[in-house]
Amino acid sequence: MKYYVFGVVVFFTFLASCRKPDYEKIIHNPVLFSQAVHELNSVVMGNNFSPVVASRNYAYANVAAYEVIAAGYPNQYRTLCGQLNGFQTVAKPQPNEKIDFEYAALLAFCRVGQAVTFPEGSMKYYIDSLHKLAADHGMPGDMIAGSEDYAKRVGLSIMKWSKGDNYLKTRSASKYSVKNIPGRWVPTPPSYAAAVEPHWSEIRTMAMHDANQFDVAPPPAFNVTDKQSKYYQEVASMIDVSGKLTPEQIHIADFWDDNPGKLNVMGHVMFITKKFSPPGHWMSVTGIAAEQAKADFPTTVYAYAKTSIALFDAFIECWAAKFKNATVRPETVIDKYFNPDWRPHLQTPPFPEYTCGHCTISAAAAEVLTDVFGDNLAYKDTSELEFGIKSRTFKSFRQVADETSWSRFYGGIHFRNSTVVSSAYGKTLGDSIVHKLHMRKKD
């Protein structure tokens, strides 16, 4: 009997040794990269990062992955060294070093992703699973080692660059000073939280010259007495529309809510529900679009990198405008001057109203993704299903940007003028990134 068992073991060992390795089919599948981005998305969501900080997490991680791809496909892609502010050097492959660049890109993304988030080692389990996946599907040991070493070196290059963006300095900066002046922002219910990231305009931009490259025009002057004033009409329009939202308008508002930490208050019980933030939602859109377009692995990484750079810079531009103007939210104005029982459909986030963050970053992302995939890529956005919100279908990324601008108005957290202005500036910013960054060799 023991000879029979031994023979079976030898037979299956022989079959395994004869089986052709299929690691390229598995590791080079672009969906695997999108899954890695989703893993980071979940870490970001679970650790309560604000939308602006989340954009930083995604940007550095995606640039790391892109730099690996640019090194592996030099005939198709250019390094971002010299194109992004302060980014001058990145580790290069060594001569005769065996590297699977797709595997290395995955690892570089994960290593930088966990380095710029917390807790330390938050993606170790996923990195370990990638190693096992490569080994189980026959990637040679020296290639695994070479790929992992190269990913580590690129990650260190990116992290060294990231430390010069003033992020750590802003961690100890002063809090926003609330001033009880008519028209000026004050904390809103139910949490009455302090203003989020009032010094974000001090963060080094990636592709823009600085936070004020696109200086936003001031909002309408605060005026709740003159019915003919632009501001009064904005408020009146908000009150009118919010009182008769259609099911479709409610769905649009809920779909793009993207509140990473909604505070629910039920009597004496308070709890938080989490969702992906606006940049996290756009990371999901990028993955869905890449799969819909049947993009290969390098193109998928390129799309994520360019989109995340646009999101990062767009938040900096928007936050500069927010804290320069420091305008009051609709909820505060309407409750104080018009109707004390009025509540917006969405929970008001803790930062000034003008300009609109989601509108700005969505318009910027839409321009970049249009450049990558074209202006007529129809797709179904299923990213909100895991949060119990039904999907929506779109004909183009620019249609998405337009819908997000309406969503903030329907949600009662931004005046319509703010959403329109913000979308226009976001589009301009996105277009500038499209023309400034030369990433594909055809650009």
N, C-alpha and C positions, 0 to 999 in steps of 0.2 A: 504493500500500500504506500509506504513512504517513497518508494521509487516512482510510483505513479504521480504523487504530489510533486516530487522534485521535477519530474518530466513536464508537468503542466506549467510550473513556474518558469522553467527554462524556455518553454515554447512561447509563453506570453512576453517574456523578456526579449526573446528574439524578435517577436512581432513589433514590440515597442521600438527596438533598435532600428528596425527596417522602415518604420513609419516616417514619412517625410515631415520634417518640421514645418509647422504652419504659423509660426509666430508673426510673420509679416502680415498675413491675412487678419490676424487678431489685433496685433498692436498698431497696425497702420490704418485701422478702421477709424475714420474721423469721429464717429459717434462716441468712441472711447474718450476722445479729448473733451467732447461736450459733457460727458459724464463726470470727468474730472472737474470741470468748471462748476457743475452742479454740486459736487461735493464741497467745494470751497464756498459756494453760495449758501449751503446748509450750515457750514461753520460760522460764516459771517452772520447769518440770521440767528443762530443759536447763542451767539455771544453779544447780541444787542448793539452791533455797530450802527452808527447813524449812516444815512445815505451817503453823505459826503466822504466819510472815512471809508465806507465800503467801496466807493469808486477808486480809492487809493489801493485797496487790497487787490482789486481786479486788475488794475492797470499794471502794476509792477509784476504780478504773476504772469500776465499775458505777454508782456514785453520779454520776459525771460524765455518763455516758450518760443516766441517769434525769433529771438536771436539764435536759438538752436537751429530752427528751420532755415534761417537765412544762411547759416554756416553750412548746413547740409545740402542746400539747393542754391548755390551761388549764381547759377545761370538764370535763376528765376526771381530771387529776392535779394534786396540790399539790406545791410545792417542799418539800424537806427542810430548807430554811433555818429555823432556830428549833426544829427537831425533833431534830436530831442535835447532840451536845455540841460547842460551839465553832463550829458552822457557822452563820454569820449572814448572809453575803452571797454572791451568785453573779452572774456576768455575765448581763445581759438582752439580748434582741434589740433592735437599733436600729430606729426607725421607718423604714418603707419598705425595710428590708434584706431582700433575697431569700434565703430560707433553706429548704433541704430538711432538715427536722428529723431524719428518719431517717438521712440521710447525715451530718449533723453529729453525731448520737449515736454513730454508728460511729467517727467520727474522734476525738471526745472520749474515748471508751473507749480507743482505741488510744494516743492521745497520753499520757493519764494512766497507762495500763498500762505503757508503756515508760519513763515518767518515774520510776515507783516501783520499777522493776526495773533490771537492768543486763545487758549493756553498753548504753551510750547508743545510741539509735537502733535498738534491738533489733527494733522493729516497723515501721521505716521502709519496708521492702520491702512490707509488707502495706498500709500507708497509701498508698504509691504505686500499688499495684494497685487500691485502692478509687477513687482519683482517675481512673485510666484507665478503670475500669469505668463510672463516672458519665459521663465524657466520651464514651466509645464508644457509650453508649446514649442520647445526646442530651440530657443535662442542660445547660441553658443556661450559658454561661460565667460570667455574673454571679451565677447561683445557686450554681455551684460555688465561686466566690470568696467569696460571702457566707456559705455554709455552713462553709467551711474557716476563715474568720476567726472566726465565732461559736464553733466547736468549740475553737479555740485559746484564746479568751477564757474559756470555761467551764473548760477544762483548767487555765489559770493560777489561776482561783478555787479549784479543788479542791486544787491543789498547795499553794497558800498555806495553806489550811485544814489540810492533812495535816502541815505542818511543825510544828504545835503539839501533836502527839500523843505527844511524848517518844521517838519512835523513834530519832532520831539520838543522843539522850542515852544511851539504853540500849546503843548500839553500843560505847561505851567503859566500860560498867559492869563491875564486878568479876565474875570467874568464880565459879561455884558451888563452895563449899567442901565437899569430901567428908569425912565423919566416919565413922570405923569404929565405929559403934554398932549393936548388934543391932537389926534391923528398919528401919534407915535405908538409903536408896538409895545404891548404889555403881555405878560403870560396869559394863557387861555385855559379854560376848563377842559377836562376834569382834573388834570394833573398840575396845572399852573407851573409847568417846568421852566427852568432857565433856558435862555436862548442857546440853541445848538451851534457850536463852532463859530463864534463871532469873529475869530481871527483866521478863518480859512482862506481869506484873500491873501494872506501872507505866505501861503504854501507856494513853492516854486511850481510854475506851470510846466507842461511838457512840450507842447507845440506852440502855444501862444507866446508872444513876447513877455507879457505879464498879465496880471489880473485885470488891468484897465485898458487892454488893447481895444476892446469893443465897449466904449463908454456908453452906458445906457442913459437915454433921456429921462428926466425926472417924471414921476407919475402925476396925475391930476392933483391940483392943490386940494387939501382937505377942506370940505365945505358941506355941512349938513343942514344949512339953512336956506340956501338959494336953490330952488327947485330947477333952475335953468343951468346950474353949474354941471360940469362934466362929472365931478365926483358924486354929486347927489344923484345924478342919473344912473351912475354905476351901481350905487346902493339900491336904488329903486328897482333896477333890473334884476339884481340878485334876489331881492325879496319876492318879486313877482314870479320868477322862474322857479325858485326853490319851493314855492307853495303848490306847484302843479307839475312836478316831475313825472314823466311817463315811465313805464317799466323799462323801456329801452334806455332812457337817460339814466335811470338808476343802475342798470347793468353796466353802462359805460363808466359811471363814477366808481362803482364797486370794483370793476375789473382793473382799473388803473389806480386804485387807492394806494396799494403798495406801502401801507403803513407798517414799518418793521416792528412796532411795539405799541399796539393799541391798548389803552388802559380801559378796562371794563369795570364799571362801578355798579354794584347791585346792593343797595342798602349799605351795610357795614363791610361787605365783601368786595375786594378789589383783586382783579387778576389781569394779566397781560396776554393777548393773543399776538402771535408773530406771523409775519409773511415776509417774502422777499421785498427788499426796498426797491425804489425805482431803477437804480443801476443793475441790481440783481435781476429784475424783470427783463431788462434789455440784454443781459447776458443770456437769458433763456431764449429770447427772441433770436439772438444771433445763432444759437445752436439749431433752433427750429428752421431758420432760413437756410443755413448751410446744408442741413439734411435735405430740405426741399429742393435745393439747387443741385443736389448730388455733388457737392464740392468734395475734393480730395482732402487729405489730411493737411498738407501745407496751406491750402487756400482757407481751410477752416480756422487754422491758427492765425493766419493773416487777418481774417475778418474779426476775430475776437480782439486781437491786439489793437487794430486801428479803431475799433468801436470803443474799447475801454479807454484809449487815449482821449478820444472825443468826450466821453462821459466825464473823465477826470478834469479836463480843462473847462468844460461847460459848467461844472459845479463851482469852480474857482471864480469864473466870470460872474455867475449868478450870485454867489455869496458876497462878492464885492459890492454888487448893486443892492442886495438886501440890506446890508448893514450900513451902507452909505445913506440910503433913504429911510430905513427903519420904520416902514409904514404899518399901520394898525391892520389887524385882520377883520374881515367882514363880521365875524361873530361878535367882536368887541364893540364895533360901531353900531350894529343893528340892535344889540341888547341894550346899549346905553341910551341911544337916541330915538329908536323907532319901536322896538318890541322886545321887552325883557324876557319873553318866553320863546324867542326864536332860537333855533339850533340848526347848524349845518347838517347835511346828510352825512358827511365824513367828519371824522375827528380832526380838529385843527392842529397841525403840527407846530412845535415850539420854535418858531423863528419868524421874522418879519414877512409881510405879504408880498411886497414888490421887490424883485421880480419872482416869477414862478419857477422853482427848481425843476419840477418834472417836465414842464413845457420846454424849458431851455435845453435840458439834456436829451429829451426825446427828439426834438428837431435836429440837434447836432448828430445824434446817433443815426437818425433816418438818412441824413445826407451821406454819411460815411457808408452805411450799408447799401444805399442806392448805388454808390460808386463801385462797391465790390460785386454786388449781385444784379444790378440793373433796376430800372424803375417800374417793372411790371411783374415782380415775383409775388404771386399770390400764395398765401399760406394761412393755416389755421393756428392761432396761438392757443396752445393747450397748457401753458405754464401755470395757470391759476387753478387747474383742476385739483391739485393737491391741497388747495385751501378752500375747496368747496364752491368755486365760482366757475360757471360754465364758460366754455371757450368762445372766442370771437374769430371771425375770418376777415382777412384784409386783402386788398388788391395790390397794395404797395406800401413801402415804409413811410412815405410821405403822408399817406392816408392815416397811418397809425399816429404820426406826429400831430396831425390835425385833431384826431379823436382825443388824444391825451390833453390837448389844450381845452377842449370842451369838458372833459371829465373833471377838471379842477373847478370849473365854473358850476357845473351841475352839483358837484360835491359841496359847494358853499364855502370853499376855503380860499378862493381867489376871485377877484373881480375880473370881468371879461376883458377889460383893457389890459390887465396884467398878463393874461394868458396869450393874448394876441401879440403884444410887444415881445414877450419872452420867446415865443415860438420864432418870431422873425430874427431875433438876435441869435438864437440857437442855430437856426439855419445858416446864418452868416458865418458863425463860428465853425460849424461842421464843414461848410464849403471851404473855409480857409485851411482846414486840416487836410482835406482832400487834395488841395493844390500844393500844400507845403511839403507833405511827407511823400517821398519817392521810395516806396517799399517794393512793389513789383517792378521788374526790369522794364516792363512796357509802360510804366508810369512816366 
